[in-house]
Amino acid sequence: MILQSPIVNPVITGFVNKTPEQAPGIFAKFFSAIIGVLLVGASLWAFFQLLLGGLQWISAGGDKTAVQAAQQRLTNALVGLVIVFASWAIYVVLMQFLGISGPGGGINIKLPTLF
């Protein structure tokens, strides 16, 4: 006979037996996870735009307006990446200033994983 564990909701079980004093830590983890997902999504979108700009430039065939449009797309994608990572750096500095840091202190970078 195979014993199976019941299916549990990790969101609900993560909040069981928590006290109100632990709320800032829970909020910080949640906010950090949201920022991480947005950072990865924005980076993937910028990479996709860089690829499209490169393909647009290659397929321009010497047309000056098409080349300018491709250059504009590439420039916008690079500026977007700079803005995303600058905002992430400001977020990290702000979290350090507020005293919300990782368990070891200092800057704790935790990349989101699928597994």
Backbone as JSON, one array per atom type, in Angstrom:
{
  "sequence": "MILQSPIVNPVITGFVNKTPEQAPGIFAKFFSAIIGVLLVGASLWAFFQLLLGGLQWISAGGDKTAVQAAQQRLTNALVGLVIVFASWAIYVVLMQFLGISGPGGGINIKLPTLF",
  "N": [[0.84, -1.17, 0.0], [0.6, 2.17, -0.89], [1.39, 5.11, 0.66], [0.0, 8.25, 0.47], [0.57, 11.7, 0.59], [-1.62, 14.32, 1.6], [-2.94, 16.79, -0.65], [-1.86, 20.06, -0.36], [-2.32, 23.57, -0.02], [0.22, 25.72, -0.78], [0.28, 28.46, -0.34], [-1.63, 29.05, 1.61], [-0.76, 27.37, 3.71], [1.64, 28.56, 4.2], [1.03, 30.76, 5.72], [-0.03, 29.87, 8.05], [-0.08, 29.71, 11.56], [1.3, 32.13, 11.96], [2.4, 35.21, 13.33], [1.31, 38.62, 13.99], [3.62, 40.17, 14.17], [5.33, 39.09, 12.36], [4.5, 39.97, 9.93], [5.74, 42.16, 8.42], [8.05, 40.86, 7.4], [6.92, 38.82, 5.85], [5.55, 40.38, 3.98], [7.76, 41.65, 2.81], [9.07, 39.48, 1.57], [7.1, 38.73, -0.28], [6.87, 41.1, -1.83], [9.47, 41.25, -2.8], [9.54, 38.95, -4.37], [7.67, 39.61, -6.34], [8.97, 41.8, -7.54], [11.21, 40.48, -8.54], [10.05, 38.77, -10.47], [8.97, 40.68, -12.23], [11.34, 41.91, -13.04], [12.67, 39.83, -14.43], [10.76, 39.38, -16.45], [10.73, 41.9, -17.77], [13.36, 41.98, -18.68], [13.42, 39.8, -20.44], [11.56, 40.73, -22.32], [12.9, 43.0, -23.32], [15.12, 41.75, -24.47], [13.81, 40.31, -26.48], [12.87, 42.48, -28.0], [15.31, 43.52, -28.82], [16.17, 41.45, -30.5], [14.15, 41.57, -32.47], [14.62, 44.16, -33.46], [17.19, 43.82, -34.53], [16.65, 41.91, -36.54], [14.9, 43.42, -38.07], [16.6, 45.42, -38.96], [18.37, 43.93, -40.52], [16.65, 43.0, -42.49], [15.98, 45.33, -43.77], [17.05, 46.08, -46.2], [18.49, 48.26, -47.25], [16.76, 50.39, -47.23], [16.28, 53.59, -46.09], [14.46, 54.64, -44.18], [13.49, 52.31, -42.96], [15.81, 51.32, -41.8], [16.33, 53.35, -39.96], [14.08, 53.05, -38.34], [14.61, 50.52, -37.26], [16.97, 51.08, -35.87], [15.93, 52.84, -33.98], [14.25, 51.12, -32.55], [16.15, 49.35, -31.45], [17.6, 51.16, -29.88], [15.6, 52.0, -28.09], [15.09, 49.56, -26.77], [17.53, 49.09, -25.46], [17.68, 51.37, -23.81], [15.45, 50.83, -22.25], [16.34, 48.5, -20.9], [18.39, 49.63, -19.36], [16.89, 51.34, -17.73], [15.32, 49.45, -16.34], [17.26, 47.97, -14.88], [18.42, 50.01, -13.43], [16.28, 50.81, -11.85], [15.99, 48.48, -10.37], [18.4, 48.52, -8.96], [17.99, 50.81, -7.4], [15.86, 49.88, -5.89], [17.13, 47.83, -4.4], [18.96, 49.34, -2.92], [17.16, 50.9, -1.47], [15.85, 48.91, 0.04], [17.98, 48.09, 1.62], [18.45, 50.44, 3.02], [16.1, 50.64, 4.48], [16.44, 48.52, 6.11], [15.62, 46.0, 5.46], [16.75, 43.09, 4.63], [18.52, 40.21, 3.39], [18.86, 36.95, 5.07], [21.55, 36.68, 5.81], [22.39, 39.23, 6.02], [23.43, 42.26, 4.37], [23.45, 42.55, 0.77], [21.23, 40.44, -0.74], [20.85, 38.49, -3.36], [18.42, 36.81, -5.01], [17.56, 34.75, -7.44], [14.65, 34.09, -9.37], [13.29, 30.8, -9.69], [12.18, 27.97, -11.61], [11.9, 25.39, -10.74]],
  "CA": [[0.0, 0.0, 0.0], [1.38, 3.4, -1.01], [0.83, 6.22, 1.42], [0.11, 9.51, -0.24], [0.3, 12.86, 1.44], [-2.71, 15.12, 1.03], [-2.57, 17.99, -1.4], [-2.03, 21.25, 0.46], [-2.09, 24.84, -0.69], [1.41, 26.31, -0.15], [0.03, 29.84, 0.05], [-2.34, 29.04, 2.9], [0.08, 26.77, 4.75], [2.73, 29.48, 4.5], [0.56, 31.77, 6.65], [-0.56, 29.24, 9.24], [0.72, 29.91, 12.77], [2.11, 33.34, 11.87], [1.98, 36.28, 14.22], [1.34, 39.93, 13.33], [4.98, 40.7, 14.14], [6.01, 38.53, 11.2], [3.89, 40.52, 8.72], [6.69, 42.87, 7.55], [8.91, 39.9, 6.72], [6.12, 38.16, 4.82], [5.34, 41.37, 2.94], [9.03, 41.87, 2.12], [9.3, 38.34, 0.68], [6.14, 38.83, -1.36], [7.25, 42.23, -2.67], [10.71, 40.87, -3.46], [9.22, 37.97, -5.42], [7.02, 40.35, -7.43], [10.02, 42.57, -8.22], [12.01, 39.52, -9.3], [9.3, 38.33, -11.66], [8.92, 41.82, -13.15], [12.69, 42.1, -13.59], [12.9, 38.79, -15.44], [9.86, 39.64, -17.57], [11.2, 43.07, -18.51], [14.61, 41.61, -19.35], [13.07, 38.96, -21.6], [10.9, 41.58, -23.31], [13.94, 43.82, -23.94], [15.89, 40.86, -25.34], [12.96, 40.06, -27.64], [12.87, 43.7, -28.81], [16.63, 43.6, -29.46], [16.17, 40.5, -31.62], [13.31, 42.11, -33.53], [15.32, 45.29, -34.06], [18.26, 43.29, -35.37], [16.04, 41.32, -37.75], [14.34, 44.52, -38.85], [17.72, 46.09, -39.61], [18.88, 43.04, -41.56], [15.69, 42.9, -43.6], [15.67, 46.66, -44.3], [17.41, 46.09, -47.61], [19.01, 49.55, -47.66], [15.75, 51.44, -47.09], [16.74, 54.46, -45.01], [13.45, 54.76, -43.1], [13.44, 51.03, -42.24], [17.01, 51.24, -40.97], [16.12, 54.27, -38.84], [13.1, 52.43, -37.43], [15.31, 49.45, -36.56], [17.88, 51.71, -34.92], [15.11, 53.37, -32.9], [13.81, 49.98, -31.74], [17.31, 48.9, -30.69], [17.89, 52.18, -28.87], [14.55, 51.92, -27.07], [15.29, 48.34, -25.99], [18.69, 49.29, -24.59], [17.29, 52.34, -22.78], [14.56, 50.1, -21.36], [17.16, 47.66, -20.03], [19.08, 50.5, -18.4], [15.88, 51.78, -16.76], [14.94, 48.31, -15.51], [18.3, 47.63, -13.93], [18.59, 51.15, -12.52], [15.2, 50.74, -10.86], [16.32, 47.37, -9.49], [19.46, 48.98, -8.06], [17.35, 51.71, -6.44], [15.08, 49.01, -4.99], [18.06, 47.15, -3.49], [19.47, 50.35, -1.98], [16.05, 51.26, -0.6], [15.64, 47.82, 0.99], [19.09, 48.14, 2.57], [18.24, 51.62, 3.85], [15.0, 50.34, 5.4], [16.84, 47.42, 6.99], [15.03, 44.74, 5.0], [17.77, 42.41, 3.84], [18.5, 38.76, 3.48], [19.19, 36.39, 6.37], [22.95, 36.87, 6.12], [22.71, 40.65, 5.98], [23.97, 42.69, 3.1], [22.59, 42.39, -0.4], [20.95, 39.03, -1.0], [20.22, 38.37, -4.67], [17.82, 35.5, -5.15], [16.92, 34.7, -8.75], [13.5, 33.19, -9.39], [13.51, 29.52, -10.36], [10.96, 27.26, -11.97], [11.84, 24.12, -10.04]],
  "C": [[0.89, 1.24, 0.0], [0.67, 4.5, -0.23], [1.06, 7.52, 0.65], [-0.2, 10.64, 0.72], [-0.81, 13.68, 0.79], [-2.17, 16.34, 0.3], [-2.86, 19.2, -0.53], [-1.71, 22.48, -0.38], [-0.89, 25.52, -0.03], [1.2, 27.75, 0.29], [-0.63, 29.89, 1.42], [-1.47, 28.46, 4.0], [1.26, 27.65, 5.09], [2.34, 30.53, 5.52], [-0.03, 31.18, 7.93], [0.43, 29.44, 10.38], [1.69, 31.09, 12.67], [1.54, 34.39, 12.81], [2.01, 37.61, 13.48], [2.74, 40.55, 13.26], [5.76, 40.2, 12.93], [5.49, 39.1, 9.89], [4.88, 41.3, 7.85], [7.62, 41.93, 6.78], [8.18, 39.18, 5.6], [5.88, 39.11, 3.66], [6.61, 41.61, 2.14], [9.33, 40.72, 1.15], [8.37, 38.4, -0.52], [6.53, 39.93, -2.35], [8.52, 41.92, -3.44], [10.46, 39.88, -4.59], [8.56, 38.66, -6.61], [8.05, 41.14, -8.23], [10.89, 41.65, -9.07], [11.33, 39.05, -10.57], [9.22, 39.46, -12.69], [10.28, 42.08, -13.8], [12.99, 41.08, -14.68], [12.02, 39.03, -16.67], [10.31, 40.81, -18.41], [12.49, 42.77, -19.26], [14.34, 40.75, -20.57], [12.42, 39.78, -22.7], [11.94, 42.45, -24.03], [14.8, 42.97, -24.88], [15.11, 40.55, -26.61], [12.95, 41.28, -28.57], [14.22, 43.9, -29.5], [16.71, 42.65, -30.66], [15.33, 41.03, -32.79], [13.97, 43.3, -34.23], [16.46, 44.84, -34.97], [17.73, 42.68, -36.66], [15.46, 42.39, -38.66], [15.46, 45.26, -39.6], [18.26, 45.24, -40.76], [17.95, 43.01, -42.76], [15.33, 44.27, -44.2], [16.04, 46.78, -45.77], [17.89, 47.45, -48.1], [18.0, 50.68, -47.6], [16.08, 52.28, -45.86], [15.74, 54.56, -43.87], [13.35, 53.46, -42.3], [14.65, 50.86, -41.33], [16.87, 52.15, -39.76], [15.12, 53.7, -37.84], [13.75, 51.31, -36.63], [16.27, 50.01, -35.52], [17.1, 52.26, -33.72], [14.63, 52.25, -31.98], [14.95, 49.45, -30.87], [17.65, 49.88, -29.57], [16.87, 52.12, -27.73], [14.71, 50.69, -26.18], [16.46, 48.49, -25.02], [18.39, 50.29, -23.47], [16.35, 51.67, -21.78], [15.32, 49.2, -20.4], [17.88, 48.49, -18.96], [18.1, 50.96, -17.32], [15.5, 50.65, -15.81], [16.01, 48.01, -14.46], [18.62, 48.78, -12.99], [17.5, 51.13, -11.45], [15.44, 49.58, -9.89], [17.39, 47.78, -8.49], [18.9, 49.93, -7.01], [16.55, 50.91, -5.43], [15.99, 48.34, -3.96], [18.6, 48.14, -2.46], [18.38, 50.75, -0.99], [15.79, 50.18, 0.44], [16.76, 47.79, 2.03], [18.89, 49.31, 3.54], [17.15, 51.38, 4.88], [15.33, 49.18, 6.34], [16.2, 46.09, 6.63], [16.05, 44.06, 4.1], [17.64, 40.92, 4.05], [18.93, 38.27, 4.84], [20.65, 36.59, 6.77], [23.35, 38.33, 6.21], [23.28, 41.01, 4.62], [22.97, 42.49, 1.97], [22.46, 40.91, -0.71], [20.19, 38.94, -2.31], [19.72, 36.95, -4.81], [17.07, 35.5, -6.48], [15.74, 33.74, -8.7], [13.82, 31.91, -10.16], [12.16, 28.87, -10.67], [10.79, 25.98, -11.18], [12.5, 24.21, -8.71]]
}
